[in-house]
Amino acid sequence: MPTGTVILFNDISGTGNIRGDDGVLVKVSHKSLIGDGYKILDEGQRVKFETVRVLAGFEARSVILLDE
């Protein structure tokens, strides 16, 4: 699973971006975060995730926090 850093996350819309360690920008949604309830990410958090190719680029799935 690739790793990366959260560069932006909007708590209201529940969406944001992760910059993979390979430099690729990946979109992320709160629905992709592993865990119960409504989840958010903070800028600078390190995460592990699966990457899926979508029409607009890449999207993160099964996102796991590496540091809390």
All heavy atoms as TSV, in Angstrom:
chain	resi	resn	atom	element	x	y	z
A	1	MET	N	N	0.844	-1.190	0.000
A	1	MET	CA	C	0.000	0.000	0.000
A	1	MET	C	C	0.879	1.240	0.000
A	1	MET	O	O	1.812	1.335	0.776
A	1	MET	CB	C	-0.867	0.042	1.262
A	1	MET	CG	C	-2.107	-0.780	1.233
A	1	MET	SD	S	-3.025	-0.563	2.782
A	1	MET	CE	C	-4.592	-0.131	2.116
A	2	PRO	N	N	0.565	2.192	-0.866
A	2	PRO	CA	C	1.337	3.440	-0.873
A	2	PRO	C	C	1.103	4.250	0.404
A	2	PRO	O	O	0.086	4.084	1.082
A	2	PRO	CB	C	0.801	4.200	-2.079
A	2	PRO	CG	C	-0.171	3.339	-2.759
A	2	PRO	CD	C	-0.437	2.160	-1.907
A	3	THR	N	N	2.023	5.124	0.696
A	3	THR	CA	C	1.888	6.050	1.818
A	3	THR	C	C	1.990	7.467	1.284
A	3	THR	O	O	2.474	7.701	0.181
A	3	THR	CB	C	2.971	5.810	2.885
A	3	THR	OG1	O	4.255	5.917	2.274
A	3	THR	CG2	C	2.817	4.446	3.535
A	4	GLY	N	N	1.516	8.418	2.089
A	4	GLY	CA	C	1.578	9.811	1.689
A	4	GLY	C	C	1.220	10.726	2.839
A	4	GLY	O	O	1.032	10.288	3.973
A	5	THR	N	N	1.081	12.008	2.516
A	5	THR	CA	C	0.798	13.050	3.494
A	5	THR	C	C	-0.446	13.820	3.067
A	5	THR	O	O	-0.568	14.194	1.899
A	5	THR	CB	C	1.998	14.014	3.603
A	5	THR	OG1	O	3.168	13.265	3.925
A	5	THR	CG2	C	1.765	15.067	4.677
A	6	VAL	N	N	-1.329	14.078	4.019
A	6	VAL	CA	C	-2.525	14.885	3.748
A	6	VAL	C	C	-2.070	16.322	3.533
A	6	VAL	O	O	-1.396	16.900	4.385
A	6	VAL	CB	C	-3.520	14.813	4.930
A	6	VAL	CG1	C	-4.725	15.707	4.684
A	6	VAL	CG2	C	-3.940	13.382	5.190
A	7	ILE	N	N	-2.416	16.892	2.368
A	7	ILE	CA	C	-2.018	18.277	2.117
A	7	ILE	C	C	-3.186	19.241	2.271
A	7	ILE	O	O	-2.983	20.438	2.426
A	7	ILE	CB	C	-1.351	18.445	0.738
A	7	ILE	CG1	C	-2.275	18.016	-0.393
A	7	ILE	CG2	C	-0.052	17.692	0.687
A	7	ILE	CD1	C	-1.745	18.365	-1.764
A	8	LEU	N	N	-4.416	18.684	2.233
A	8	LEU	CA	C	-5.606	19.515	2.371
A	8	LEU	C	C	-6.779	18.609	2.717
A	8	LEU	O	O	-6.899	17.514	2.168
A	8	LEU	CB	C	-5.891	20.235	1.043
A	8	LEU	CG	C	-7.199	21.005	0.945
A	8	LEU	CD1	C	-7.113	22.275	1.771
A	8	LEU	CD2	C	-7.505	21.328	-0.504
A	9	PHE	N	N	-7.630	19.049	3.646
A	9	PHE	CA	C	-8.864	18.317	3.935
A	9	PHE	C	C	-9.893	19.304	4.456
A	9	PHE	O	O	-9.653	20.021	5.418
A	9	PHE	CB	C	-8.654	17.196	4.958
A	9	PHE	CG	C	-9.805	16.244	5.010
A	9	PHE	CD1	C	-9.922	15.220	4.092
A	9	PHE	CD2	C	-10.804	16.393	5.966
A	9	PHE	CE1	C	-11.001	14.346	4.121
A	9	PHE	CE2	C	-11.886	15.533	6.006
A	9	PHE	CZ	C	-11.981	14.504	5.082
A	10	ASN	N	N	-11.052	19.350	3.800
A	10	ASN	CA	C	-12.141	20.234	4.192
A	10	ASN	C	C	-13.116	19.436	5.054
A	10	ASN	O	O	-13.773	18.517	4.567
A	10	ASN	CB	C	-12.837	20.763	2.940
A	10	ASN	CG	C	-13.931	21.746	3.263
A	10	ASN	OD1	O	-14.821	21.465	4.059
A	10	ASN	ND2	N	-13.883	22.900	2.634
A	11	ASP	N	N	-13.218	19.797	6.340
A	11	ASP	CA	C	-14.089	19.085	7.278
A	11	ASP	C	C	-15.559	19.156	6.878
A	11	ASP	O	O	-16.327	18.230	7.132
A	11	ASP	CB	C	-13.948	19.648	8.695
A	11	ASP	CG	C	-12.537	19.504	9.236
A	11	ASP	OD1	O	-11.732	18.788	8.628
A	11	ASP	OD2	O	-12.250	20.116	10.282
A	12	ILE	N	N	-15.970	20.240	6.251
A	12	ILE	CA	C	-17.383	20.427	5.899
A	12	ILE	C	C	-17.777	19.540	4.715
A	12	ILE	O	O	-18.780	18.834	4.766
A	12	ILE	CB	C	-17.679	21.907	5.604
A	12	ILE	CG1	C	-17.467	22.723	6.881
A	12	ILE	CG2	C	-19.097	22.081	5.078
A	12	ILE	CD1	C	-17.468	24.226	6.681
A	13	SER	N	N	-16.985	19.567	3.665
A	13	SER	CA	C	-17.312	18.738	2.493
A	13	SER	C	C	-16.846	17.296	2.670
A	13	SER	O	O	-17.325	16.402	1.976
A	13	SER	CB	C	-16.680	19.329	1.231
A	13	SER	OG	O	-15.274	19.206	1.269
A	14	GLY	N	N	-15.889	17.069	3.576
A	14	GLY	CA	C	-15.377	15.720	3.806
A	14	GLY	C	C	-14.480	15.225	2.685
A	14	GLY	O	O	-14.341	14.026	2.472
A	15	THR	N	N	-13.849	16.166	1.979
A	15	THR	CA	C	-12.962	15.792	0.884
A	15	THR	C	C	-11.631	16.527	0.989
A	15	THR	O	O	-11.523	17.548	1.663
A	15	THR	CB	C	-13.586	16.122	-0.487
A	15	THR	OG1	O	-13.839	17.527	-0.553
A	15	THR	CG2	C	-14.886	15.362	-0.699
A	16	GLY	N	N	-10.631	15.982	0.314
A	16	GLY	CA	C	-9.328	16.622	0.337
A	16	GLY	C	C	-8.361	15.942	-0.597
A	16	GLY	O	O	-8.761	15.206	-1.506
A	17	ASN	N	N	-7.067	16.177	-0.354
A	17	ASN	CA	C	-6.010	15.635	-1.203
A	17	ASN	C	C	-4.889	15.051	-0.357
A	17	ASN	O	O	-4.559	15.576	0.707
A	17	ASN	CB	C	-5.425	16.722	-2.096
A	17	ASN	CG	C	-6.420	17.251	-3.091
A	17	ASN	OD1	O	-7.035	16.491	-3.816
A	17	ASN	ND2	N	-6.596	18.559	-3.110
A	18	ILE	N	N	-4.308	14.008	-0.889
A	18	ILE	CA	C	-3.130	13.374	-0.308
A	18	ILE	C	C	-2.032	13.455	-1.359
A	18	ILE	O	O	-2.276	13.197	-2.542
A	18	ILE	CB	C	-3.403	11.894	0.028
A	18	ILE	CG1	C	-4.488	11.767	1.083
A	18	ILE	CG2	C	-2.114	11.195	0.466
A	18	ILE	CD1	C	-4.980	10.339	1.289
A	19	ARG	N	N	-0.833	13.816	-0.950
A	19	ARG	CA	C	0.319	13.763	-1.850
A	19	ARG	C	C	1.051	12.470	-1.519
A	19	ARG	O	O	1.574	12.296	-0.428
A	19	ARG	CB	C	1.241	14.958	-1.641
A	19	ARG	CG	C	2.560	14.884	-2.339
A	19	ARG	CD	C	2.611	15.404	-3.734
A	19	ARG	NE	N	2.057	16.755	-3.837
A	19	ARG	CZ	C	1.520	17.195	-4.967
A	19	ARG	NH1	N	1.451	16.413	-6.019
A	19	ARG	NH2	N	1.024	18.411	-5.031
A	20	GLY	N	N	1.021	11.524	-2.456
A	20	GLY	CA	C	1.713	10.260	-2.267
A	20	GLY	C	C	3.214	10.476	-2.177
A	20	GLY	O	O	3.745	11.453	-2.703
A	21	ASP	N	N	3.903	9.562	-1.515
A	21	ASP	CA	C	5.354	9.674	-1.409
A	21	ASP	C	C	6.025	9.630	-2.783
A	21	ASP	O	O	7.155	10.067	-2.929
A	21	ASP	CB	C	5.908	8.576	-0.512
A	21	ASP	CG	C	5.524	8.779	0.949
A	21	ASP	OD1	O	5.143	9.912	1.331
A	21	ASP	OD2	O	5.603	7.805	1.724
A	22	ASP	N	N	5.297	9.135	-3.792
A	22	ASP	CA	C	5.806	9.120	-5.166
A	22	ASP	C	C	5.526	10.433	-5.900
A	22	ASP	O	O	5.852	10.576	-7.068
A	22	ASP	CB	C	5.222	7.953	-5.942
A	22	ASP	CG	C	3.689	7.992	-6.022
A	22	ASP	OD1	O	3.077	8.944	-5.480
A	22	ASP	OD2	O	3.118	7.070	-6.609
A	23	GLY	N	N	4.890	11.409	-5.203
A	23	GLY	CA	C	4.620	12.716	-5.773
A	23	GLY	C	C	3.255	12.864	-6.433
A	23	GLY	O	O	2.878	13.956	-6.832
A	24	VAL	N	N	2.504	11.769	-6.552
A	24	VAL	CA	C	1.197	11.804	-7.210
A	24	VAL	C	C	0.146	12.383	-6.263
A	24	VAL	O	O	0.086	12.025	-5.091
A	24	VAL	CB	C	0.784	10.398	-7.684
A	24	VAL	CG1	C	-0.621	10.402	-8.256
A	24	VAL	CG2	C	1.774	9.880	-8.712
A	25	LEU	N	N	-0.706	13.282	-6.786
A	25	LEU	CA	C	-1.796	13.874	-6.015
A	25	LEU	C	C	-3.016	12.963	-6.109
A	25	LEU	O	O	-3.427	12.579	-7.199
A	25	LEU	CB	C	-2.137	15.257	-6.564
A	25	LEU	CG	C	-3.144	16.066	-5.767
A	25	LEU	CD1	C	-2.589	16.400	-4.393
A	25	LEU	CD2	C	-3.496	17.329	-6.511
A	26	VAL	N	N	-3.577	12.600	-4.952
A	26	VAL	CA	C	-4.695	11.662	-4.870
A	26	VAL	C	C	-5.837	12.325	-4.115
A	26	VAL	O	O	-5.629	12.885	-3.039
A	26	VAL	CB	C	-4.254	10.364	-4.137
A	26	VAL	CG1	C	-5.385	9.379	-4.065
A	26	VAL	CG2	C	-3.038	9.757	-4.801
A	27	LYS	N	N	-7.047	12.273	-4.663
A	27	LYS	CA	C	-8.228	12.806	-3.974
A	27	LYS	C	C	-8.657	11.817	-2.890
A	27	LYS	O	O	-8.498	10.611	-3.038
A	27	LYS	CB	C	-9.363	13.014	-4.960
A	27	LYS	CG	C	-9.056	14.086	-5.981
A	27	LYS	CD	C	-10.297	14.495	-6.723
A	27	LYS	CE	C	-10.001	15.567	-7.736
A	27	LYS	NZ	N	-9.490	16.792	-7.193
A	28	VAL	N	N	-9.223	12.353	-1.800
A	28	VAL	CA	C	-9.682	11.500	-0.700
A	28	VAL	C	C	-11.019	12.018	-0.181
A	28	VAL	O	O	-11.283	13.211	-0.192
A	28	VAL	CB	C	-8.632	11.435	0.436
A	28	VAL	CG1	C	-8.413	12.794	1.077
A	28	VAL	CG2	C	-9.013	10.401	1.476
A	29	SER	N	N	-11.870	11.089	0.253
A	29	SER	CA	C	-13.170	11.411	0.831
A	29	SER	C	C	-13.249	10.794	2.224
A	29	SER	O	O	-12.633	9.753	2.473
A	29	SER	CB	C	-14.280	10.835	-0.048
A	29	SER	OG	O	-15.512	10.862	0.632
A	30	HIS	N	N	-14.029	11.406	3.107
A	30	HIS	CA	C	-14.175	10.864	4.459
A	30	HIS	C	C	-14.722	9.434	4.419
A	30	HIS	O	O	-14.463	8.639	5.306
A	30	HIS	CB	C	-15.059	11.763	5.334
A	30	HIS	CG	C	-16.500	11.737	4.975
A	30	HIS	ND1	N	-17.398	10.912	5.585
A	30	HIS	CD2	C	-17.191	12.440	4.051
A	30	HIS	CE1	C	-18.594	11.102	5.045
A	30	HIS	NE2	N	-18.495	12.032	4.112
A	31	LYS	N	N	-15.446	9.080	3.360
A	31	LYS	CA	C	-15.997	7.727	3.222
A	31	LYS	C	C	-14.909	6.682	3.003
A	31	LYS	O	O	-15.137	5.497	3.228
A	31	LYS	CB	C	-16.992	7.675	2.070
A	31	LYS	CG	C	-18.212	8.529	2.298
A	31	LYS	CD	C	-19.113	8.517	1.099
A	31	LYS	CE	C	-20.291	9.450	1.310
A	31	LYS	NZ	N	-21.152	9.520	0.134
A	32	SER	N	N	-13.737	7.115	2.581
A	32	SER	CA	C	-12.627	6.200	2.310
A	32	SER	C	C	-11.782	5.909	3.549
A	32	SER	O	O	-10.911	5.052	3.514
A	32	SER	CB	C	-11.710	6.791	1.231
A	32	SER	OG	O	-12.411	6.952	0.032
A	33	LEU	N	N	-12.043	6.640	4.643
A	33	LEU	CA	C	-11.263	6.452	5.863
A	33	LEU	C	C	-11.776	5.256	6.643
A	33	LEU	O	O	-12.974	5.111	6.854
A	33	LEU	CB	C	-11.322	7.704	6.733
A	33	LEU	CG	C	-10.909	9.011	6.057
A	33	LEU	CD1	C	-11.099	10.169	7.004
A	33	LEU	CD2	C	-9.486	8.931	5.572
A	34	ILE	N	N	-10.862	4.401	7.072
A	34	ILE	CA	C	-11.219	3.220	7.847
A	34	ILE	C	C	-11.623	3.656	9.252
A	34	ILE	O	O	-10.934	4.442	9.897
A	34	ILE	CB	C	-10.024	2.236	7.926
A	34	ILE	CG1	C	-9.590	1.797	6.532
A	34	ILE	CG2	C	-10.365	1.038	8.799
A	34	ILE	CD1	C	-10.603	0.999	5.768
A	35	GLY	N	N	-12.765	3.148	9.751
A	35	GLY	CA	C	-13.247	3.468	11.095
A	35	GLY	C	C	-14.730	3.770	11.086
A	35	GLY	O	O	-15.364	3.824	10.029
A	36	ASP	N	N	-15.286	3.966	12.265
A	36	ASP	CA	C	-16.715	4.222	12.414
A	36	ASP	C	C	-17.007	5.712	12.472
A	36	ASP	O	O	-16.176	6.497	12.920
A	36	ASP	CB	C	-17.240	3.568	13.702
A	36	ASP	CG	C	-17.135	2.055	13.658
A	36	ASP	OD1	O	-17.295	1.485	12.558
A	36	ASP	OD2	O	-16.884	1.451	14.711
A	37	GLY	N	N	-18.211	6.100	12.031
A	37	GLY	CA	C	-18.656	7.477	12.136
A	37	GLY	C	C	-18.030	8.384	11.096
A	37	GLY	O	O	-17.325	7.943	10.193
A	38	TYR	N	N	-18.300	9.679	11.235
A	38	TYR	CA	C	-17.760	10.678	10.320
A	38	TYR	C	C	-16.315	10.949	10.708
A	38	TYR	O	O	-16.026	11.266	11.859
A	38	TYR	CB	C	-18.584	11.962	10.405
A	38	TYR	CG	C	-18.220	12.975	9.353
A	38	TYR	CD1	C	-18.775	12.890	8.080
A	38	TYR	CD2	C	-17.329	13.995	9.616
A	38	TYR	CE1	C	-18.453	13.820	7.099
A	38	TYR	CE2	C	-17.007	14.923	8.651
A	38	TYR	CZ	C	-17.567	14.828	7.396
A	38	TYR	OH	O	-17.230	15.739	6.428
A	39	LYS	N	N	-15.413	10.792	9.767
A	39	LYS	CA	C	-13.997	10.921	10.050
A	39	LYS	C	C	-13.401	12.097	9.293
A	39	LYS	O	O	-13.876	12.455	8.227
A	39	LYS	CB	C	-13.285	9.619	9.658
A	39	LYS	CG	C	-13.811	8.428	10.455
A	39	LYS	CD	C	-13.635	7.115	9.743
A	39	LYS	CE	C	-14.389	6.894	8.491
A	39	LYS	NZ	N	-15.809	6.825	8.466
A	40	ILE	N	N	-12.355	12.679	9.862
A	40	ILE	CA	C	-11.667	13.793	9.211
A	40	ILE	C	C	-10.159	13.538	9.234
A	40	ILE	O	O	-9.663	12.707	9.988
A	40	ILE	CB	C	-11.986	15.147	9.875
A	40	ILE	CG1	C	-11.541	15.159	11.330
A	40	ILE	CG2	C	-13.453	15.487	9.758
A	40	ILE	CD1	C	-11.612	16.529	11.979
A	41	LEU	N	N	-9.451	14.279	8.398
A	41	LEU	CA	C	-7.994	14.239	8.362
A	41	LEU	C	C	-7.463	15.630	8.654
A	41	LEU	O	O	-8.130	16.627	8.395
A	41	LEU	CB	C	-7.516	13.797	6.976
A	41	LEU	CG	C	-7.857	12.379	6.554
A	41	LEU	CD1	C	-7.535	12.179	5.069
A	41	LEU	CD2	C	-7.095	11.379	7.399
A	42	ASP	N	N	-6.256	15.684	9.175
A	42	ASP	CA	C	-5.593	16.955	9.429
A	42	ASP	C	C	-4.415	17.111	8.479
A	42	ASP	O	O	-3.735	16.129	8.146
A	42	ASP	CB	C	-5.081	17.020	10.871
A	42	ASP	CG	C	-6.205	17.048	11.886
A	42	ASP	OD1	O	-7.221	17.722	11.633
A	42	ASP	OD2	O	-6.069	16.387	12.932
A	43	GLU	N	N	-4.178	18.328	8.059
A	43	GLU	CA	C	-3.044	18.620	7.199
A	43	GLU	C	C	-1.758	18.122	7.852
A	43	GLU	O	O	-1.547	18.305	9.051
A	43	GLU	CB	C	-2.958	20.126	6.970
A	43	GLU	CG	C	-1.902	20.538	5.987
A	43	GLU	CD	C	-1.905	22.031	5.741
A	43	GLU	OE1	O	-2.976	22.635	5.721
A	43	GLU	OE2	O	-0.796	22.569	5.574
A	44	GLY	N	N	-0.939	17.444	7.077
A	44	GLY	CA	C	0.336	16.935	7.587
A	44	GLY	C	C	0.285	15.507	8.110
A	44	GLY	O	O	1.333	14.917	8.366
A	45	GLN	N	N	-0.915	14.950	8.291
A	45	GLN	CA	C	-1.015	13.572	8.780
A	45	GLN	C	C	-0.472	12.607	7.739
A	45	GLN	O	O	-0.652	12.790	6.540
A	45	GLN	CB	C	-2.463	13.179	9.081
A	45	GLN	CG	C	-2.940	13.631	10.430
A	45	GLN	CD	C	-4.336	13.102	10.708
A	45	GLN	OE1	O	-5.241	13.290	9.917
A	45	GLN	NE2	N	-4.495	12.468	11.845
A	46	ARG	N	N	0.187	11.580	8.212
A	46	ARG	CA	C	0.704	10.527	7.346
A	46	ARG	C	C	-0.346	9.423	7.261
A	46	ARG	O	O	-0.959	9.058	8.264
A	46	ARG	CB	C	2.007	9.963	7.903
A	46	ARG	CG	C	3.128	10.971	7.995
A	46	ARG	CD	C	3.825	11.222	6.690
A	46	ARG	NE	N	4.407	9.976	6.212
A	46	ARG	CZ	C	4.603	9.695	4.928
A	46	ARG	NH1	N	4.269	10.548	3.993
A	46	ARG	NH2	N	5.128	8.551	4.567
A	47	VAL	N	N	-0.566	8.902	6.059
A	47	VAL	CA	C	-1.581	7.881	5.828
A	47	VAL	C	C	-1.050	6.798	4.887
A	47	VAL	O	O	-0.096	7.007	4.136
A	47	VAL	CB	C	-2.872	8.492	5.231
A	47	VAL	CG1	C	-3.568	9.397	6.227
A	47	VAL	CG2	C	-2.590	9.243	3.936
A	48	LYS	N	N	-1.717	5.655	4.958
A	48	LYS	CA	C	-1.486	4.538	4.042
A	48	LYS	C	C	-2.811	4.322	3.330
A	48	LYS	O	O	-3.872	4.422	3.951
A	48	LYS	CB	C	-1.077	3.309	4.864
A	48	LYS	CG	C	-0.798	2.092	4.043
A	48	LYS	CD	C	-0.105	0.993	4.825
A	48	LYS	CE	C	-0.827	0.589	6.077
A	48	LYS	NZ	N	-0.281	-0.629	6.691
A	49	PHE	N	N	-2.787	4.017	2.024
A	49	PHE	CA	C	-4.039	3.957	1.267
A	49	PHE	C	C	-3.878	3.112	0.004
A	49	PHE	O	O	-2.768	2.866	-0.458
A	49	PHE	CB	C	-4.489	5.365	0.873
A	49	PHE	CG	C	-3.444	6.147	0.109
A	49	PHE	CD1	C	-3.444	6.164	-1.274
A	49	PHE	CD2	C	-2.458	6.842	0.784
A	49	PHE	CE1	C	-2.487	6.871	-1.976
A	49	PHE	CE2	C	-1.490	7.562	0.090
A	49	PHE	CZ	C	-1.505	7.574	-1.296
A	50	GLU	N	N	-5.007	2.690	-0.536
A	50	GLU	CA	C	-5.041	2.063	-1.847
A	50	GLU	C	C	-5.365	3.159	-2.863
A	50	GLU	O	O	-6.075	4.103	-2.543
A	50	GLU	CB	C	-6.112	0.978	-1.903
A	50	GLU	CG	C	-5.841	-0.183	-0.996
A	50	GLU	CD	C	-6.959	-1.210	-0.999
A	50	GLU	OE1	O	-7.902	-1.085	-1.807
A	50	GLU	OE2	O	-6.880	-2.126	-0.187
A	51	THR	N	N	-4.855	3.028	-4.060
A	51	THR	CA	C	-5.113	4.018	-5.103
A	51	THR	C	C	-5.956	3.395	-6.208
A	51	THR	O	O	-5.668	2.291	-6.666
A	51	THR	CB	C	-3.788	4.524	-5.705
A	51	THR	OG1	O	-2.980	5.045	-4.667
A	51	THR	CG2	C	-4.036	5.602	-6.729
A	52	VAL	N	N	-6.991	4.126	-6.619
A	52	VAL	CA	C	-7.873	3.696	-7.694
A	52	VAL	C	C	-7.853	4.769	-8.780
A	52	VAL	O	O	-7.971	5.960	-8.481
A	52	VAL	CB	C	-9.319	3.489	-7.177
A	52	VAL	CG1	C	-10.242	3.118	-8.304
A	52	VAL	CG2	C	-9.349	2.462	-6.077
A	53	ARG	N	N	-7.704	4.351	-10.019
A	53	ARG	CA	C	-7.737	5.301	-11.145
A	53	ARG	C	C	-9.190	5.623	-11.458
A	53	ARG	O	O	-10.013	4.734	-11.613
A	53	ARG	CB	C	-7.068	4.664	-12.361
A	53	ARG	CG	C	-7.085	5.533	-13.565
A	53	ARG	CD	C	-5.750	6.191	-13.731
A	53	ARG	NE	N	-5.702	6.862	-15.037
A	53	ARG	CZ	C	-5.278	8.089	-15.173
A	53	ARG	NH1	N	-4.863	8.744	-14.129
A	53	ARG	NH2	N	-5.245	8.650	-16.335
A	54	VAL	N	N	-9.527	6.920	-11.505
A	54	VAL	CA	C	-10.863	7.389	-11.871
A	54	VAL	C	C	-10.717	8.369	-13.030
A	54	VAL	O	O	-9.605	8.732	-13.409
A	54	VAL	CB	C	-11.591	8.044	-10.670
A	54	VAL	CG1	C	-11.862	7.024	-9.576
A	54	VAL	CG2	C	-10.802	9.207	-10.107
A	55	LEU	N	N	-11.845	8.812	-13.598
A	55	LEU	CA	C	-11.791	9.712	-14.754
A	55	LEU	C	C	-10.974	10.973	-14.498
A	55	LEU	O	O	-10.270	11.458	-15.375
A	55	LEU	CB	C	-13.200	10.091	-15.192
A	55	LEU	CG	C	-14.022	8.978	-15.827
A	55	LEU	CD1	C	-15.440	9.471	-16.110
A	55	LEU	CD2	C	-13.363	8.463	-17.087
A	56	ALA	N	N	-11.074	11.510	-13.294
A	56	ALA	CA	C	-10.411	12.779	-12.976
A	56	ALA	C	C	-9.002	12.608	-12.401
A	56	ALA	O	O	-8.413	13.568	-11.927
A	56	ALA	CB	C	-11.271	13.568	-12.001
A	57	GLY	N	N	-8.458	11.400	-12.400
A	57	GLY	CA	C	-7.124	11.185	-11.841
A	57	GLY	C	C	-7.078	9.962	-10.951
A	57	GLY	O	O	-7.397	8.865	-11.388
A	58	PHE	N	N	-6.699	10.178	-9.686
A	58	PHE	CA	C	-6.595	9.082	-8.735
A	58	PHE	C	C	-7.407	9.380	-7.486
A	58	PHE	O	O	-7.529	10.527	-7.068
A	58	PHE	CB	C	-5.130	8.839	-8.343
A	58	PHE	CG	C	-4.286	8.374	-9.487
A	58	PHE	CD1	C	-3.513	9.273	-10.194
A	58	PHE	CD2	C	-4.281	7.046	-9.860
A	58	PHE	CE1	C	-2.729	8.857	-11.259
A	58	PHE	CE2	C	-3.505	6.621	-10.928
A	58	PHE	CZ	C	-2.731	7.525	-11.627
A	59	GLU	N	N	-7.930	8.329	-6.874
A	59	GLU	CA	C	-8.717	8.449	-5.658
A	59	GLU	C	C	-8.186	7.444	-4.638
A	59	GLU	O	O	-7.847	6.321	-4.990
A	59	GLU	CB	C	-10.173	8.147	-5.987
A	59	GLU	CG	C	-11.130	8.430	-4.859
A	59	GLU	CD	C	-12.559	8.280	-5.327
A	59	GLU	OE1	O	-13.004	9.097	-6.156
A	59	GLU	OE2	O	-13.215	7.323	-4.860
A	60	ALA	N	N	-8.131	7.873	-3.384
A	60	ALA	CA	C	-7.673	7.001	-2.303
A	60	ALA	C	C	-8.832	6.184	-1.759
A	60	ALA	O	O	-9.943	6.684	-1.628
A	60	ALA	CB	C	-7.049	7.833	-1.181
A	61	ARG	N	N	-8.556	4.945	-1.439
A	61	ARG	CA	C	-9.529	4.050	-0.800
A	61	ARG	C	C	-8.838	3.365	0.379
A	61	ARG	O	O	-7.618	3.246	0.411
A	61	ARG	CB	C	-10.013	2.979	-1.779
A	61	ARG	CG	C	-10.649	3.524	-3.037
A	61	ARG	CD	C	-12.124	3.809	-2.826
A	61	ARG	NE	N	-12.713	4.556	-3.927
A	61	ARG	CZ	C	-13.195	4.033	-5.039
A	61	ARG	NH1	N	-13.186	2.739	-5.206
A	61	ARG	NH2	N	-13.718	4.819	-5.957
A	62	SER	N	N	-9.631	2.898	1.319
A	62	SER	CA	C	-9.107	2.166	2.489
A	62	SER	C	C	-7.964	2.931	3.160
A	62	SER	O	O	-6.874	2.402	3.384
A	62	SER	CB	C	-8.646	0.766	2.089
A	62	SER	OG	O	-9.692	0.050	1.490
A	63	VAL	N	N	-8.215	4.192	3.502
A	63	VAL	CA	C	-7.198	5.062	4.087
A	63	VAL	C	C	-7.022	4.739	5.574
A	63	VAL	O	O	-7.988	4.685	6.330
A	63	VAL	CB	C	-7.568	6.546	3.907
A	63	VAL	CG1	C	-6.545	7.450	4.539
A	63	VAL	CG2	C	-7.751	6.864	2.433
A	64	ILE	N	N	-5.778	4.534	5.971
A	64	ILE	CA	C	-5.432	4.217	7.357
A	64	ILE	C	C	-4.443	5.266	7.861
A	64	ILE	O	O	-3.449	5.559	7.189
A	64	ILE	CB	C	-4.783	2.825	7.459
A	64	ILE	CG1	C	-5.755	1.757	6.952
A	64	ILE	CG2	C	-4.332	2.528	8.883
A	64	ILE	CD1	C	-5.108	0.391	6.758
A	65	LEU	N	N	-4.714	5.830	9.043
A	65	LEU	CA	C	-3.792	6.812	9.639
A	65	LEU	C	C	-2.541	6.101	10.134
A	65	LEU	O	O	-2.629	5.069	10.796
A	65	LEU	CB	C	-4.449	7.523	10.812
A	65	LEU	CG	C	-5.662	8.387	10.492
A	65	LEU	CD1	C	-6.223	8.977	11.788
A	65	LEU	CD2	C	-5.305	9.479	9.522
A	66	LEU	N	N	-1.369	6.656	9.831
A	66	LEU	CA	C	-0.117	6.118	10.333
A	66	LEU	C	C	0.290	6.791	11.641
A	66	LEU	O	O	1.020	6.222	12.424
A	66	LEU	CB	C	0.994	6.278	9.292
A	66	LEU	CG	C	0.801	5.487	8.006
A	66	LEU	CD1	C	1.945	5.775	7.045
A	66	LEU	CD2	C	0.718	4.001	8.305
A	67	ASP	N	N	-0.177	8.031	11.834
A	67	ASP	CA	C	0.077	8.742	13.082
A	67	ASP	C	C	-1.189	9.496	13.471
A	67	ASP	O	O	-1.910	9.974	12.621
A	67	ASP	CB	C	1.247	9.705	12.950
A	67	ASP	CG	C	1.105	10.690	11.796
A	67	ASP	OD1	O	0.072	10.683	11.099
A	67	ASP	OD2	O	2.040	11.467	11.581
A	68	GLU	N	N	-1.469	9.538	14.741
A	68	GLU	CA	C	-2.701	10.220	15.189
A	68	GLU	C	C	-2.374	11.313	16.151
A	68	GLU	O	O	-1.385	11.345	16.758
A	68	GLU	CB	C	-3.647	9.220	15.841
A	68	GLU	CG	C	-4.132	8.215	14.824
A	68	GLU	CD	C	-5.273	7.370	15.359
A	68	GLU	OE1	O	-6.169	7.925	16.025
A	68	GLU	OE2	O	-5.273	6.190	15.110
